[in-house]
């Protein structure tokens, strides 16, 4: 093999190794990287739905302070029953 071929094999290995390591990690019982769900639209209803999901996730994981801060950032999204 000549120098160019060695460089190409090295570049291919550089690109393929992280993917293979991630697959092996998942296969051995590790968790895959969690990606946020895609935003379905840009309407106000979609934004409010995302905000409500964030509130529910904060409740689920016991993040009371985070939930309060989210409420402070977007107070107009809060339902009337959520108001103190």
Residue pairs with C-beta under 8 A, 6 or more apart in sequence:
1 9
22 32
22 33
26 32
39 46
39 50
40 46
47 77
48 77
51 70
51 74
51 77
52 77
54 70
55 67
55 70
55 71
57 63
58 64
58 66
58 67
58 70
59 67
71 78
71 82
